[in-house]
Amino acid sequence: MRLAKVRLKNFRCYKEEIGIEIDNLTVIVGKNDAGKSAILDALAIFFEETKIDADDAYTSGDPKDVRIICEFDDLPKSLILDADHPTSLEEEYLLNENGRLEIHKVYNTSLKTPKLSAVYASALHPSAPQRDDLLLLKNNQLKERAKKLGLHVSEVDSRINTELRRLIWNSADELQLKKQEIPLDKETAKQIWDQLSKYLPCYAVFKSDRPSTDQDAEVQDPMKAAVKEALKEKETDLENITKYVEKEVQAIAQKTIDKLNEMDPNLASRLRPQFTPPNWASVFKINLIDDHDVPINKRGSGVRRLILLNFFRAKAEQLATKKGAQNIIYAIEEPETSQHPNNQKMLVQAFYDLSDQPKCQVIITTHTPVMARLLPASCIRYIEIKEDRSRAIHQQDEETYRLAVESLGILSEHDVKIFIGVEGINDINFLKGISHILHQAGEDVINLKQMEEDGKVIFFPLGGTNLTHWASRLRELYRPEFYIFDREVEPPAIPSNQEVVDAINARPNCYACFTSKKEMENYIHPAAIKAALDVDITFSDFDDVPKLVARKIHELSGSDVPWDNLPDNQKKEKERKAKARLNTLAVECMTPELLSASDPRGDVRSWLARIKEMIDNN
């Protein structure tokens, strides 16, 4: 199951119910104390990674009705509730009006020990008399209900509750479906929740206030935490070993004293056995060292935190595997903490790639323009603090972008010379890599890699239709704008974005064009691909290069499963990885001569020349 939306009511700073859509990649921005961390913490409580606290209730709200609501899509096709008899959420009328599974968890924080008090599924459920409570009835009660309605239970397998419910529901002239809360923590409905819980994503949160001092053992060396975790899992075994050793040692120690008593009673009377249990964590030593044998606890705080972040990722994946969870949600609070701007850009790429993996979602909170501006605008969520201190969440509209700009200053750098919009992060890597190679070779071209590091160029990985929105957003910023669209289709077919390109080119100080090939990867020479990936491949201008490379790498891997028999999600993941490697490793192997051979029309050089001209004339 995939998290599609989270809603909060009476939780911390959120009094009235408020919701935030969750994509594969979601970036939450807002001023300090806006409630960004509250969203991540609420999810941790919902997924039972932490417990509710008395202070989690809104100060003037009802402490008995603190509500965390999660909506899920990508739902299991079937559930086994009775023996081996399958049913589905749709057949059990447990989906809301949007076809999602909507789970409400209600907490009571008025108790000395706050706790979960109720679990509901809010769904379009039958409200017709005698058909509105079937999920709460046991087998004998369902049989009695069927007989009361004049139904013949012999028509179905009466041992199966799902069969009985279906019989009763199907007999109604009108089920009168309406939105209502179905308790999942009572009677037979508990079984439904037990089954659904197995499909919930694994949730892991990395907090910005995670200890990061040099004295903190976890930050000094995350592997110490790994040792502790491993020991915790074998705690019972270690305790048994300790007891065994203590018993044996105590016995021999006492015998020693008894024997000593025969020779020197006075000395023996002053002795007694004392056993000190071992500190198992100190027994095992493991460290991460670099190629100069420098341990990570001797590195800077930024490096340690970066390693710690990836240790957190590794542990989250390990936990998901143990739980059998098919999906995993990484929630990362202010990942830019202690990181150099170049590392921040690297993290953006990593999170973008991570969120593009099957069954994986990433939620980030940030205060840093670098983090926000390099990600697609569609993933930004802005939390607004209103004058009455209530909150509003803006998402996927023009107001979201405007507020994010004002809050973070995403576009406020005075040194910015030009905005460059492309269709994805991989295209950014292509342009930066090629321009750097040509510049290093002495050609009079702009070095986009260096200019971005100097803050003079801002790239937008916009993705398809987002280009249309960004073109209008940048209009009033009075800086040159340059856009490259993938042609995708072979001439004489007209590209889908032709009208957008025409509209951009009609504006002053703006230029938009298409690749003359299918996409950026088609400009990479086969020799560079061979050098970087050890793959021999030939292709035409409108072949799907990432797909061809992914297929070739798979075939060379010696896998027993033919490419055509792979599941679509595995193919997509392999193509994604191939695309990323083409635009980094293969581009690094390009030379001016190879570019001239693969781009005889000079498209790439003409783009760079146009960008330089626009900057010089601005």
C-alpha positions as CSV (number, residue, x, y, z in Angstrom):
1,M,0.0,0.0,0.0
2,R,1.2,3.5,-0.8
3,L,0.5,6.5,1.4
4,A,-1.6,9.0,-0.6
5,K,-2.6,11.5,2.0
6,V,-2.3,12.3,5.7
7,R,-4.9,14.4,7.7
8,L,-4.5,15.7,11.2
9,K,-7.1,16.9,13.6
10,N,-6.5,18.3,17.1
11,F,-2.9,17.3,16.8
12,R,-0.3,19.8,18.1
13,C,-0.7,23.0,16.1
14,Y,-3.5,21.6,13.9
15,K,-6.8,22.2,15.6
16,E,-9.2,21.9,12.6
17,E,-8.7,18.9,10.3
18,I,-6.1,19.6,7.7
19,G,-4.7,17.3,4.9
20,I,-1.6,17.0,2.8
21,E,-1.3,15.0,-0.3
22,I,1.7,12.6,-0.3
23,D,3.5,11.8,-3.6
24,N,6.5,9.5,-4.2
25,L,8.5,12.6,-3.4
26,T,7.0,15.3,-1.1
27,V,8.9,18.4,0.1
28,I,7.3,20.3,3.0
29,V,8.4,23.9,3.4
30,G,7.3,26.6,5.8
31,K,8.5,29.0,8.4
32,N,9.8,27.9,11.8
33,D,7.1,26.4,14.0
34,A,4.7,26.1,11.0
35,G,4.1,22.4,11.8
36,K,6.4,20.6,9.4
37,S,7.8,18.3,12.0
38,A,4.4,17.6,13.4
39,I,3.4,15.9,10.2
40,L,6.4,13.6,10.3
41,D,5.8,12.9,14.0
42,A,2.2,12.2,13.4
43,L,3.1,9.6,10.8
44,A,5.5,8.0,13.2
45,I,2.7,7.6,15.8
46,F,0.3,6.3,13.2
47,F,2.8,3.6,12.0
48,E,3.6,2.8,15.6
49,E,7.3,3.9,15.4
50,T,6.7,6.0,18.5
51,K,4.0,6.6,21.1
52,I,1.5,9.4,21.5
53,D,2.3,11.9,24.2
54,A,0.0,14.1,26.4
55,D,1.5,17.2,24.8
56,D,0.6,16.0,21.3
57,A,-3.0,17.2,21.7
58,Y,-3.9,20.7,20.6
59,T,-3.8,22.9,23.8
60,S,-7.5,24.0,23.8
61,G,-8.8,20.9,21.9
62,D,-10.4,17.7,23.1
63,P,-7.7,15.5,24.4
64,K,-9.9,12.5,23.9
65,D,-10.2,13.0,20.2
66,V,-6.7,13.5,18.8
67,R,-7.0,12.1,15.3
68,I,-4.4,11.0,12.7
69,I,-5.9,9.9,9.3
70,C,-4.0,8.2,6.5
71,E,-5.3,7.4,3.1
72,F,-3.8,4.7,1.0
73,D,-3.8,3.7,-2.7
74,D,-2.0,0.9,-4.6
75,L,-4.1,-1.5,-2.4
76,P,-3.9,-5.3,-2.2
77,K,-6.0,-7.0,-4.8
78,S,-7.4,-9.5,-2.3
79,L,-7.4,-10.3,1.4
80,I,-7.8,-13.6,3.1
81,L,-10.2,-13.2,6.0
82,D,-11.8,-16.6,6.2
83,A,-9.5,-19.7,5.8
84,D,-8.3,-19.5,2.2
85,H,-11.3,-17.6,0.9
86,P,-10.3,-14.3,-0.8
87,T,-12.2,-11.1,-0.7
88,S,-11.3,-7.5,-1.4
89,L,-11.6,-4.1,0.2
90,E,-14.1,-3.1,-2.6
91,E,-16.2,-6.2,-2.0
92,E,-16.3,-5.4,1.7
93,Y,-17.2,-1.8,1.1
94,L,-14.2,-0.4,2.8
95,L,-13.1,2.2,0.3
96,N,-13.8,5.9,0.4
97,E,-15.3,8.0,-2.4
98,N,-11.9,8.3,-4.1
99,G,-11.3,4.5,-4.0
100,R,-8.7,4.8,-1.2
101,L,-8.5,3.0,2.1
102,E,-9.0,5.7,4.7
103,I,-7.9,4.8,8.2
104,H,-8.6,6.9,11.2
105,K,-6.7,6.4,14.4
106,V,-8.1,8.2,17.4
107,Y,-6.0,8.8,20.5
108,N,-6.9,9.7,24.1
109,T,-4.2,11.9,25.6
110,S,-6.2,12.7,28.8
111,L,-5.1,9.5,30.4
112,K,-2.1,9.2,32.6
113,T,-0.6,7.0,29.8
114,P,-2.0,8.3,26.5
115,K,-3.1,5.6,24.2
116,L,-4.8,4.6,20.9
117,S,-8.6,4.5,21.7
118,A,-10.1,3.6,18.3
119,V,-9.4,2.6,14.7
120,Y,-11.8,3.3,12.0
121,A,-12.1,2.8,8.2
122,S,-14.0,5.7,6.8
123,A,-15.8,4.3,3.7
124,L,-18.8,4.4,1.4
125,H,-20.5,1.6,3.3
126,P,-24.0,0.2,3.2
127,S,-26.4,2.0,5.5
128,A,-29.6,0.1,4.6
129,P,-31.2,-1.5,7.6
130,Q,-29.9,-5.0,8.4
131,R,-27.0,-4.4,6.0
132,D,-25.1,-1.7,7.9
133,D,-23.3,-3.8,10.6
134,L,-22.3,-7.0,8.8
135,L,-18.6,-6.5,9.4
136,L,-19.2,-6.6,13.1
137,L,-21.2,-9.9,13.1
138,K,-19.8,-13.3,13.9
139,N,-20.6,-16.4,11.8
140,N,-23.6,-17.5,13.7
141,Q,-25.0,-13.9,13.8
142,L,-24.6,-13.6,10.1
143,K,-26.5,-16.8,9.6
144,E,-29.3,-15.6,11.9
145,R,-29.4,-12.3,10.0
146,A,-29.7,-14.1,6.6
147,K,-32.5,-16.3,7.9
148,K,-34.3,-13.2,9.3
149,L,-34.1,-11.7,5.8
150,G,-35.5,-14.9,4.3
151,L,-32.3,-15.9,2.6
152,H,-31.1,-19.4,2.0
153,V,-27.6,-19.9,3.5
154,S,-27.4,-23.2,1.8
155,E,-26.7,-21.3,-1.4
156,V,-23.2,-20.4,-0.1
157,D,-20.6,-21.9,2.1
158,S,-22.1,-20.8,5.4
159,R,-18.8,-21.4,7.2
160,I,-17.3,-18.4,5.3
161,N,-18.2,-15.0,6.7
162,T,-17.4,-13.2,3.5
163,E,-19.8,-15.5,1.6
164,L,-22.6,-14.7,4.0
165,R,-22.0,-11.0,3.9
166,R,-22.0,-11.0,0.1
167,L,-25.3,-13.0,0.1
168,I,-27.0,-10.5,2.4
169,W,-25.6,-7.4,0.6
170,N,-26.6,-8.8,-2.8
171,S,-30.1,-9.4,-1.7
172,A,-30.8,-5.7,-1.0
173,D,-32.7,-3.6,-3.5
174,E,-30.6,-0.6,-2.4
175,L,-27.6,-0.7,-0.1
176,Q,-27.8,3.1,0.4
177,L,-24.0,3.6,0.4
178,K,-22.9,6.6,2.5
179,K,-19.7,7.8,4.1
180,Q,-19.4,6.3,7.6
181,E,-16.8,5.1,10.1
182,I,-16.4,1.3,10.4
183,P,-14.7,0.3,13.6
184,L,-11.8,-2.0,12.9
185,D,-10.9,-2.7,16.5
186,K,-14.1,-4.4,17.5
187,E,-15.6,-7.9,17.0
188,T,-14.8,-9.7,13.7
189,A,-13.6,-6.4,12.0
190,K,-10.4,-6.8,14.0
191,Q,-9.5,-9.6,11.6
192,I,-9.7,-7.2,8.7
193,W,-7.3,-4.7,10.4
194,D,-4.9,-7.5,11.3
195,Q,-4.7,-8.5,7.7
196,L,-4.5,-4.9,6.4
197,S,-1.7,-4.1,8.9
198,K,0.5,-6.6,7.1
199,Y,0.4,-4.4,4.0
200,L,1.1,-1.1,5.7
201,P,4.3,0.7,4.6
202,C,7.4,0.6,6.8
203,Y,7.9,4.1,8.1
204,A,11.3,5.5,9.2
205,V,12.0,9.1,10.3
206,F,15.3,10.8,10.5
207,K,15.0,13.9,12.7
208,S,17.0,17.1,12.3
209,D,17.6,17.3,16.1
210,R,19.2,13.8,16.0
211,P,22.3,14.1,18.2
212,S,25.3,15.3,16.2
213,T,27.9,16.2,18.7
214,D,31.3,14.7,18.7
215,Q,30.6,13.0,22.0
216,D,27.5,11.1,20.7
217,A,28.5,7.5,20.1
218,E,26.0,7.0,17.2
219,V,27.4,10.0,15.3
220,Q,31.0,9.2,16.1
221,D,30.4,5.8,14.6
222,P,27.0,4.6,13.3
223,M,28.3,1.1,13.3
224,K,28.1,1.1,17.1
225,A,24.3,1.5,16.8
226,A,24.3,-1.5,14.4
227,V,26.1,-3.6,17.0
228,K,23.6,-2.6,19.7
229,E,20.7,-3.4,17.3
230,A,22.1,-6.8,16.5
231,L,22.7,-7.6,20.2
232,K,19.2,-6.5,21.1
233,E,17.8,-9.1,18.7
234,K,19.8,-11.8,20.4
235,E,19.2,-10.4,23.9
236,T,17.5,-13.6,25.2
237,D,20.4,-15.8,23.9
238,L,23.0,-13.6,25.4
239,E,21.2,-13.5,28.7
240,N,21.1,-17.3,28.7
241,I,24.8,-17.4,28.0
242,T,25.5,-15.0,30.8
243,K,23.4,-17.0,33.3
244,Y,25.1,-20.2,32.2
245,V,28.6,-18.7,32.6
246,E,27.6,-17.1,36.0
247,K,26.3,-20.4,37.3
248,E,29.4,-22.4,36.2
249,V,31.8,-19.8,37.5
250,Q,29.9,-19.3,40.8
251,A,30.1,-23.0,41.3
252,I,33.8,-23.3,40.8
253,A,34.4,-20.2,42.8
254,Q,32.5,-21.6,45.8
255,K,34.3,-24.9,45.5
256,T,37.6,-22.9,45.6
257,I,36.5,-21.1,48.8
258,D,35.4,-24.4,50.3
259,K,38.8,-26.0,49.6
260,L,40.6,-22.8,50.9
261,N,38.6,-23.1,54.1
262,E,40.3,-26.4,54.8
263,M,43.7,-24.7,54.8
264,D,43.0,-21.2,56.0
265,P,39.5,-20.7,57.4
266,N,40.3,-17.1,58.4
267,L,41.1,-16.1,54.7
268,A,38.2,-18.2,53.3
269,S,35.7,-16.4,55.6
270,R,36.7,-13.0,54.0
271,L,36.1,-14.2,50.4
272,R,32.9,-14.4,48.4
273,P,32.2,-14.8,44.6
274,Q,31.3,-11.6,42.7
275,F,30.2,-12.0,39.1
276,T,30.1,-9.0,36.7
277,P,28.0,-9.5,33.6
278,P,29.8,-8.6,30.4
279,N,29.2,-5.4,28.4
280,W,28.5,-7.2,25.1
281,A,28.6,-4.0,23.1
282,S,32.2,-3.4,24.0
283,V,33.2,-6.9,22.9
284,F,32.4,-6.3,19.2
285,K,34.4,-3.7,17.3
286,I,33.6,-2.5,13.8
287,N,34.4,0.7,12.1
288,L,34.1,2.4,8.7
289,I,37.4,3.8,7.4
290,D,38.3,5.6,4.2
291,D,41.1,4.7,1.8
292,H,43.6,6.4,4.0
293,D,42.5,4.3,7.0
294,V,40.9,7.4,8.7
295,P,37.9,6.3,10.8
296,I,34.7,8.3,10.3
297,N,34.6,9.6,13.9
298,K,37.7,11.6,12.9
299,R,35.9,13.2,9.9
300,G,33.9,16.5,9.9
301,S,30.3,16.7,11.2
302,G,28.9,17.0,7.7
303,V,30.5,13.7,6.6
304,R,29.5,12.0,9.8
305,R,25.9,13.1,9.4
306,L,25.8,12.1,5.7
307,I,27.0,8.6,6.7
308,L,24.5,8.5,9.6
309,L,21.7,9.4,7.2
310,N,22.6,6.5,5.0
311,F,23.0,4.2,8.0
312,F,19.4,5.2,8.8
313,R,18.4,4.3,5.2
314,A,20.1,0.9,5.5
315,K,18.4,0.2,8.8
316,A,15.0,1.2,7.5
317,E,15.4,-1.2,4.5
318,Q,16.5,-4.0,6.9
319,L,13.5,-3.3,9.1
320,A,11.1,-3.3,6.1
321,T,12.5,-6.7,5.1
322,K,12.0,-8.2,8.5
323,K,8.4,-6.8,8.7
324,G,7.7,-8.1,5.3
325,A,6.6,-4.6,4.3
326,Q,6.4,-4.1,0.5
327,N,6.5,-0.3,0.7
328,I,8.9,1.9,2.7
329,I,8.5,5.6,3.5
330,Y,11.6,7.6,4.3
331,A,10.8,10.8,6.3
332,I,13.8,13.1,6.5
333,E,13.8,16.3,8.4
334,E,16.1,19.0,7.1
335,P,18.6,16.7,5.4
336,E,20.7,19.8,4.5
337,T,21.9,20.2,8.1
338,S,25.7,20.5,8.3
339,Q,26.0,19.8,4.6
340,H,28.0,21.9,2.1
341,P,25.8,23.2,-0.8
342,N,27.4,20.7,-3.2
343,N,26.5,17.9,-0.8
344,Q,22.9,19.3,-0.7
345,K,22.7,19.0,-4.5
346,M,24.0,15.5,-4.2
347,L,21.3,14.7,-1.7
348,V,18.6,16.1,-3.9
349,Q,19.7,13.8,-6.7
350,A,19.8,10.9,-4.2
351,F,16.3,11.5,-2.9
352,Y,14.9,12.1,-6.4
353,D,16.4,8.7,-7.4
354,L,15.2,7.0,-4.2
355,S,11.6,8.2,-4.7
356,D,11.7,6.9,-8.3
357,Q,12.3,3.4,-7.1
358,P,9.3,1.0,-6.9
359,K,7.4,0.9,-3.6
360,C,9.4,3.8,-2.2
361,Q,8.3,7.2,-1.0
362,V,10.4,10.1,0.4
363,I,9.1,13.0,2.5
364,I,11.5,15.9,3.2
365,T,11.2,19.1,5.3
366,T,13.6,21.9,4.4
367,H,14.5,25.5,5.0
368,T,17.1,25.6,2.2
369,P,16.5,27.1,-1.2
370,V,19.0,24.7,-2.8
371,M,17.0,21.7,-1.7
372,A,13.7,23.1,-2.8
373,R,14.5,24.7,-6.1
374,L,16.2,21.6,-7.6
375,L,13.0,19.4,-7.1
376,P,9.9,19.4,-9.3
377,A,7.4,22.1,-8.3
378,S,4.6,19.5,-8.1
379,C,6.1,17.9,-5.0
380,I,6.3,21.1,-2.9
381,R,3.8,21.6,0.0
382,Y,3.8,24.9,1.8
383,I,2.4,25.3,5.3
384,E,1.1,28.8,5.9
385,I,0.6,30.3,9.4
386,K,-2.4,32.5,9.4
387,E,-3.0,35.6,11.5
388,D,-5.2,33.6,13.9
389,R,-2.3,31.0,14.2
390,S,-4.3,28.4,12.3
391,R,-2.6,26.6,9.5
392,A,-3.3,26.2,5.8
393,I,-1.5,23.8,3.5
394,H,-1.0,24.9,-0.1
395,Q,-0.2,22.2,-2.7
396,Q,0.0,21.8,-6.4
397,D,-1.1,25.3,-7.3
398,E,0.4,28.7,-8.2
399,E,-0.1,30.0,-4.6
400,T,2.1,27.2,-3.3
401,Y,5.0,28.3,-5.5
402,R,4.6,32.0,-4.6
403,L,4.6,31.3,-0.9
404,A,7.5,29.0,-1.1
405,V,9.5,31.6,-3.0
406,E,8.7,34.2,-0.3
407,S,9.5,31.8,2.5
408,L,12.8,30.3,1.2
409,G,14.0,32.9,-1.2
410,I,14.2,30.1,-3.8
411,L,14.8,32.6,-6.6
412,S,16.2,35.5,-4.7
413,E,20.0,35.1,-5.5
414,H,21.3,38.4,-7.0
415,D,24.0,36.5,-9.0
416,V,21.5,34.4,-11.0
417,K,22.1,35.0,-14.7
418,I,19.7,32.6,-16.3
419,F,17.0,30.0,-15.6
420,I,17.3,26.7,-17.5
421,G,14.3,24.4,-17.6
422,V,14.6,20.8,-18.7
423,E,12.5,17.7,-18.3
424,G,14.4,15.9,-15.5
425,I,17.5,15.8,-13.3
426,N,19.3,13.5,-15.7
427,D,19.0,16.2,-18.4
428,I,20.7,18.6,-16.0
429,N,23.6,16.1,-15.5
430,F,23.9,15.8,-19.3
431,L,24.2,19.5,-19.9
432,K,26.6,20.2,-17.0
433,G,28.8,17.2,-17.9
434,I,29.0,18.0,-21.7
435,S,29.6,21.8,-21.1
436,H,32.3,21.0,-18.6
437,I,34.1,18.7,-21.0
438,L,33.9,21.1,-23.9
439,H,35.1,24.0,-21.7
440,Q,38.0,21.9,-20.4
441,A,39.0,21.1,-23.9
442,G,39.4,24.8,-24.7
443,E,36.1,25.4,-26.6
444,D,34.5,28.8,-26.1
445,V,31.4,27.5,-24.4
446,I,29.8,28.2,-21.1
447,N,30.7,25.9,-18.2
448,L,27.3,25.2,-16.7
449,K,28.7,23.0,-14.0
450,Q,30.9,25.8,-12.6
451,M,28.2,28.4,-13.1
452,E,25.7,26.3,-11.1
453,E,28.2,25.9,-8.3
454,D,28.7,29.7,-8.3
455,G,25.0,30.3,-8.1
456,K,24.8,31.9,-11.5
457,V,22.5,29.3,-13.1
458,I,19.4,27.8,-11.7
459,F,18.2,24.5,-13.3
460,F,14.6,23.3,-13.0
461,P,14.0,19.6,-13.4
462,L,10.4,20.2,-14.3
463,G,9.1,17.0,-15.8
464,G,6.6,17.1,-18.7
465,T,3.7,19.4,-18.2
466,N,5.3,21.2,-15.3
467,L,7.3,23.2,-17.9
468,T,4.1,25.0,-18.8
469,H,3.6,26.1,-15.2
470,W,7.1,27.2,-14.7
471,A,7.2,29.2,-17.9
472,S,4.5,31.5,-16.5
473,R,6.0,31.6,-13.0
474,L,9.3,33.0,-14.1
475,R,7.8,35.7,-16.3
476,E,8.0,38.5,-13.8
477,L,11.6,37.7,-12.6
478,Y,13.3,39.6,-15.4
479,R,16.0,37.1,-16.1
480,P,16.6,35.1,-19.3
481,E,14.9,31.8,-19.5
482,F,16.1,28.9,-21.7
483,Y,14.0,25.7,-22.1
484,I,14.8,22.4,-23.8
485,F,12.0,19.9,-24.5
486,D,12.4,16.3,-25.6
487,R,11.1,15.9,-29.1
488,E,10.0,12.3,-28.4
489,V,8.4,11.8,-31.8
490,E,10.1,11.6,-35.2
491,P,9.4,14.3,-37.8
492,P,7.1,15.1,-39.5
493,A,5.0,14.4,-36.4
494,I,4.5,17.5,-34.3
495,P,5.8,17.4,-30.7
496,S,3.2,17.5,-27.9
497,N,4.7,20.7,-26.4
498,Q,4.8,22.7,-29.6
499,E,2.2,25.2,-28.4
500,V,4.2,25.7,-25.2
501,V,7.4,26.3,-27.1
502,D,5.7,28.8,-29.4
503,A,4.3,30.7,-26.4
504,I,7.6,30.9,-24.6
505,N,9.4,32.1,-27.7
506,A,6.8,34.8,-28.1
507,R,7.9,36.3,-24.8
508,P,10.9,38.7,-24.5
509,N,14.3,37.3,-23.3
510,C,13.0,33.7,-23.5
511,Y,14.0,30.8,-25.7
512,A,12.6,27.3,-26.0
513,C,13.6,24.5,-28.4
514,F,13.3,20.8,-28.9
515,T,16.0,18.2,-29.2
516,S,16.2,17.0,-32.8
517,K,16.6,13.5,-31.5
518,K,14.2,11.6,-29.1
519,E,15.9,12.8,-25.9
520,M,19.3,13.7,-24.4
521,E,20.6,10.2,-24.2
522,N,20.5,9.9,-28.0
523,Y,23.4,12.4,-28.1
524,I,25.7,10.2,-26.2
525,H,28.2,8.3,-28.4
526,P,28.1,4.5,-28.3
527,A,31.9,4.5,-27.7
528,A,31.4,6.5,-24.5
529,I,28.7,4.0,-23.4
530,K,31.1,1.2,-24.1
531,A,33.9,2.9,-22.1
532,A,31.7,3.6,-19.1
533,L,29.3,0.7,-19.0
534,D,31.1,-2.0,-21.0
535,V,28.1,-2.3,-23.3
536,D,28.3,-2.6,-27.1
537,I,25.2,-0.9,-28.5
538,T,24.1,1.0,-31.6
539,F,21.0,3.1,-31.9
540,S,19.1,5.5,-34.1
541,D,18.0,9.1,-33.3
542,F,14.6,7.9,-32.0
543,D,15.5,4.7,-30.2
544,D,14.9,4.4,-26.5
545,V,18.5,4.4,-25.4
546,P,18.0,3.8,-21.7
547,K,15.8,0.9,-22.4
548,L,18.2,-0.6,-24.9
549,V,21.1,-0.2,-22.4
550,A,19.1,-1.6,-19.5
551,R,18.1,-4.7,-21.6
552,K,21.7,-5.2,-22.7
553,I,23.1,-5.0,-19.2
554,H,20.4,-7.4,-18.0
555,E,21.3,-9.9,-20.7
556,L,25.0,-9.6,-19.9
557,S,24.3,-10.3,-16.2
558,G,23.6,-13.9,-16.9
559,S,20.1,-13.8,-15.4
560,D,17.9,-16.9,-16.0
561,V,14.9,-14.6,-16.5
562,P,14.6,-13.2,-20.1
563,W,14.1,-9.4,-20.3
564,D,10.6,-9.8,-21.8
565,N,9.6,-12.0,-18.9
566,L,10.6,-9.4,-16.2
567,P,7.8,-7.6,-14.4
568,D,7.2,-4.1,-15.6
569,N,8.3,-2.5,-12.3
570,Q,11.7,-4.3,-12.6
571,K,12.1,-3.2,-16.2
572,K,11.3,0.4,-15.1
573,E,13.8,0.3,-12.3
574,K,16.6,-1.1,-14.6
575,E,15.8,1.6,-17.2
576,R,15.9,4.3,-14.5
577,K,19.3,3.2,-13.3
578,A,20.6,3.0,-16.9
579,K,19.3,6.5,-17.6
580,A,21.2,7.8,-14.5
581,R,24.4,6.1,-15.4
582,L,24.2,7.2,-19.0
583,N,24.0,10.9,-18.0
584,T,26.8,10.6,-15.5
585,L,29.3,7.9,-16.2
586,A,28.9,7.7,-20.0
587,V,28.8,11.5,-20.3
588,E,32.1,11.7,-18.4
589,C,33.6,9.5,-21.2
590,M,32.5,11.9,-23.9
591,T,35.0,14.0,-25.8
592,P,34.5,16.9,-28.2
593,E,35.2,14.5,-31.1
594,L,32.7,12.0,-29.9
595,L,30.1,14.7,-29.5
596,S,30.7,16.0,-33.1
597,A,30.2,12.4,-34.3
598,S,27.0,11.8,-32.4
599,D,25.6,15.3,-32.9
600,P,26.5,16.2,-36.5
601,R,23.8,19.0,-36.6
602,G,25.6,20.6,-33.6
603,D,22.4,20.8,-31.4
604,V,24.3,20.6,-28.1
605,R,26.8,23.3,-29.0
606,S,24.1,25.5,-30.3
607,W,22.2,25.3,-27.0
608,L,25.3,26.2,-25.1
609,A,26.0,29.1,-27.5
610,R,22.5,30.4,-27.1
611,I,22.7,30.3,-23.3
612,K,26.0,32.2,-23.4
613,E,24.5,34.8,-25.8
614,M,21.4,35.3,-23.5
615,I,23.6,35.8,-20.5
616,D,26.0,38.2,-22.3
617,N,23.1,40.3,-23.6
618,N,21.3,40.5,-20.3
